[in-house]
Amino acid sequence: MDYPPAPIPTPIMITTSRLHPLLLVLILSIPGAVFAAPASAPAAPSGAAPSSVPSNHIVVVVKPVAPFVMVDNGKLSGYSIDLWNEVAKTAGWTDIQYIIVDNVPAMLDALKTGKADVAVGALSITAERSKEIDFSHPFYDSGLDIMVKGGSAPGPFQLLMRLLTPSLILTLLGIVVALIIVSHILWWFERKHNHEDFPHHYGEGMIESVWWTTCVLIGGMCMNKDPKGITGRVIGTAWALVGIGMISYLTATATTIMTVDSLGNEISGPKDLAGKPVATVQGTSADHYLQTLHLNVVEFPKLDDAIDALKADKVKAVVYDSPIMMYYLAVNGDKDLHLVGHLFDKQKYGFGLQLSSKLRQTLNSALLSVEETDFLDKLDKIYFTPSDS
């Protein structure tokens, strides 16, 4: 018995029934592939430069402070700027972008956050800063100095009160005692040979003898009388020499006191700053140094503001980097302001860099090459040698 053949599924039915699950799997896998790809890429570090920025592109942050960095109509100049340009030229860096900030903390932040590659200015190399940024080799020796406002010359009474120090009072008492002793010795010997000038009577003779020793002490001689005996002449000569030394000492002491009074309101060094309001620039190494001494520090955003406060008698002194204040005095010619004392808390200036910067080796190599020439000597003559005018 013949049975009719079983129906054979058409190719379309087979293909559709088999491909439908495959297509579904592919469709469902597309979103996973799309969202999984970015997740596998490493995250860029914060502060890193965009990949579109060329590798030789260098961002330099500067903080204006004459004479190291100066801005005139948008053009940068100064000791550090000229040196940086020469170093960059030696290193072969040509694609340079500049950022100008108002203070040192902003300059340091630009390096720490990766917004800048190099910091150029009067940047002191300190141990505290080296924990957060790198430095180049030093290129300038600096330190702190004290600026004070000179007062008017003291009057006679003020000068006398200033002269009467304990040591000077003891000196004067010693002179009086010596004068009385010498007068007695001179009278004792001269009364035998020169009773007209030095009478035998004790009272009259001592009056004449004291008069003579006083005249010799002050003027070196006494016109109306002289010792006649050999012993008296020896005593008179010795006393005249002692008198010259004493008068010289008193003159030198008075001159020193008058000079200190006119130059610094009794401030001649860091030890004299205690108990007085002292101005400096906020966030600088000078500010940090004064804070460690626990002084009465008055902070200002700029050096000009601190000096204005000194002129207005709001502070007694300004403490800041010596070369910067020397340049200020040379340019402004203010005869009422002076630097006193000696350089202290000596520092060195360098270029700032990001921590572990790849530019450091190249920068240092170029800087050393420049220092081996006379380029720094030329900069010193340009910015720190007083003009003849």
Helices and strands as residue ranges (DSSP letters): H 11-39, E 58-62, E 70-72, E 75-77, H 79-91, E 96-100, H 104-112, E 118-120, G 129-131, E 134-135, E 140-149, H 156-163, H 166-193, H 202-219, H 230-264, G 270-272, E 277-281, H 285-292, E 296-300, H 303-311, E 317-321, H 322-332, E 337-349, E 352-353, H 360-371, H 375-384
